[in-house]
Amino acid sequence: MGCKELLALATAIGLILFAAAGFGAQNDAGPAAVYPQTLYEFSPVLDGAEVAHEFVVQNKGTATLNIERVKTG
């Protein structure tokens, strides 16, 4: 293998390793909401009965997470 081929191979390997290192890396600057539970199904209740369930929202980011709106399904 000649010098040019070896240099091209080394460059290709370097580019692949550089791309692989960046793959899956996430930008940690800012909030990152994580919802361990996104669905809850209540057992049957009588009509008009009040039911409640708390959903946990975790901030895995580095900045403050502001929750501005919440909507039910």
JOCOR-V165200 format. One line per field, one symbol per residue. ss: DSSP state (H for helix, E for strand, C for the rest). psi: psi as a letter, one per 30 degrees, with the letter a starting at -180 (. if undefined). A space follows every 10 residues. Layout:
# JOCOR-V165200
ss: ???
psi: ???
This chain:
# JOCOR-V165200
ss: CCHHHHHHHH HHHHHHHHHH HHCCCCCCCC CCEECCCCCC CCCCCCCCCC CCCCCCCEEC CCCCCCCCCC CCC
psi: kleeeeeeee eeeeeeeeee efkfkljfjl ljkkjekfkk jklklkkfkk llkkkkkkjg aflkjkjfkk kl.
